[in-house]
Amino acid sequence: QVQLVESGGGLVEPGGSLRVSCAASGRASSIYGMGWYRQAPGKQRELVGVTVPDGTANYAPSVSGRFTISRDDYHHTVPLPMNSLRPEDTATYYCVAGNGSGRYWGQGTQVTVSF
């Protein structure tokens, strides 16, 4: 089993920056893919970006160039710095990790972009 705990999030004005992070525990060394999804009220959960062990990251077009995913495989964390935030980025952000046994989710952290 893998446990994921998100931190960060909160309220930020449009154009501002915010950073969320995720820490994995349990069988964290078995993780292959790790990244972030988000879900806005009334909408389906959508991909933000994911990264694999060689550092390659894939992003949703809506966040490419504004969000950057990195991973620290020593500490088993995946921070998500977010820049140039827009009201449409408002959502609950979920950390996700996968290994050969399945996919794991964190409990989510709220990001609100508003004046």
TORBA-665791 format. One record per residue (C-alpha): x, y, z. Coordinates in steps of 0.2 Angstrom, whole numbers. Example, Ala and Ser with C-alpha at 12.3 -4.5 7.8 and 13.67 -1.06 7.14 Angstrom:
TORBA-665791
{u = 62; v = -22; w = 39}
{u = 68; v = -5; w = 36}
This chain:
TORBA-665791
{u = 0; v = 0; w = 0}
{u = 5; v = 18; w = -3}
{u = -2; v = 33; w = 7}
{u = -2; v = 50; w = 0}
{u = -4; v = 66; w = 10}
{u = -5; v = 83; w = 1}
{u = -1; v = 100; w = 9}
{u = -2; v = 118; w = 4}
{u = -16; v = 125; w = -6}
{u = -27; v = 140; w = 0}
{u = -33; v = 156; w = -7}
{u = -23; v = 166; w = -20}
{u = -28; v = 181; w = -31}
{u = -28; v = 179; w = -50}
{u = -11; v = 181; w = -57}
{u = -3; v = 175; w = -41}
{u = 7; v = 159; w = -37}
{u = 4; v = 145; w = -25}
{u = 13; v = 128; w = -21}
{u = 5; v = 112; w = -16}
{u = 15; v = 96; w = -12}
{u = 12; v = 78; w = -9}
{u = 22; v = 66; w = 2}
{u = 21; v = 47; w = -1}
{u = 24; v = 34; w = 13}
{u = 21; v = 15; w = 14}
{u = 28; v = 6; w = -1}
{u = 34; v = 23; w = -8}
{u = 49; v = 15; w = -16}
{u = 38; v = 5; w = -28}
{u = 30; v = 20; w = -36}
{u = 33; v = 23; w = -54}
{u = 21; v = 37; w = -60}
{u = 17; v = 51; w = -48}
{u = 8; v = 67; w = -51}
{u = -8; v = 78; w = -49}
{u = -26; v = 78; w = -55}
{u = -39; v = 91; w = -50}
{u = -58; v = 92; w = -49}
{u = -68; v = 108; w = -50}
{u = -86; v = 109; w = -43}
{u = -98; v = 100; w = -55}
{u = -84; v = 94; w = -66}
{u = -75; v = 78; w = -69}
{u = -58; v = 75; w = -62}
{u = -45; v = 80; w = -74}
{u = -26; v = 77; w = -77}
{u = -15; v = 91; w = -71}
{u = 2; v = 82; w = -75}
{u = 11; v = 67; w = -71}
{u = 30; v = 62; w = -70}
{u = 39; v = 46; w = -72}
{u = 56; v = 41; w = -64}
{u = 67; v = 48; w = -78}
{u = 60; v = 65; w = -74}
{u = 49; v = 66; w = -90}
{u = 33; v = 75; w = -86}
{u = 17; v = 77; w = -96}
{u = 5; v = 92; w = -93}
{u = -13; v = 96; w = -97}
{u = -13; v = 110; w = -111}
{u = -22; v = 122; w = -99}
{u = -8; v = 122; w = -86}
{u = 8; v = 119; w = -98}
{u = 20; v = 133; w = -95}
{u = 12; v = 139; w = -79}
{u = 13; v = 123; w = -68}
{u = 29; v = 113; w = -66}
{u = 30; v = 95; w = -59}
{u = 46; v = 88; w = -51}
{u = 48; v = 73; w = -40}
{u = 60; v = 69; w = -26}
{u = 62; v = 50; w = -26}
{u = 73; v = 51; w = -11}
{u = 60; v = 59; w = 0}
{u = 46; v = 52; w = -10}
{u = 38; v = 70; w = -13}
{u = 31; v = 78; w = -28}
{u = 29; v = 97; w = -27}
{u = 18; v = 107; w = -39}
{u = 22; v = 125; w = -40}
{u = 8; v = 135; w = -49}
{u = 11; v = 152; w = -57}
{u = 0; v = 164; w = -66}
{u = -15; v = 156; w = -58}
{u = -32; v = 159; w = -65}
{u = -50; v = 158; w = -58}
{u = -53; v = 142; w = -68}
{u = -38; v = 134; w = -59}
{u = -50; v = 134; w = -44}
{u = -52; v = 115; w = -39}
{u = -48; v = 102; w = -27}
{u = -30; v = 95; w = -31}
{u = -27; v = 77; w = -29}
{u = -10; v = 68; w = -28}
{u = -9; v = 52; w = -38}
{u = 4; v = 38; w = -38}
{u = 4; v = 22; w = -47}
{u = 14; v = 6; w = -46}
{u = 12; v = -12; w = -51}
{u = -2; v = -15; w = -39}
{u = -13; v = -1; w = -44}
{u = -16; v = 18; w = -42}
{u = -17; v = 28; w = -26}
{u = -25; v = 44; w = -22}
{u = -22; v = 57; w = -8}
{u = -37; v = 66; w = 1}
{u = -36; v = 82; w = -9}
{u = -31; v = 100; w = -5}
{u = -42; v = 115; w = -10}
{u = -35; v = 129; w = -21}
{u = -46; v = 144; w = -24}
{u = -41; v = 158; w = -36}
{u = -51; v = 173; w = -33}
{u = -51; v = 192; w = -27}
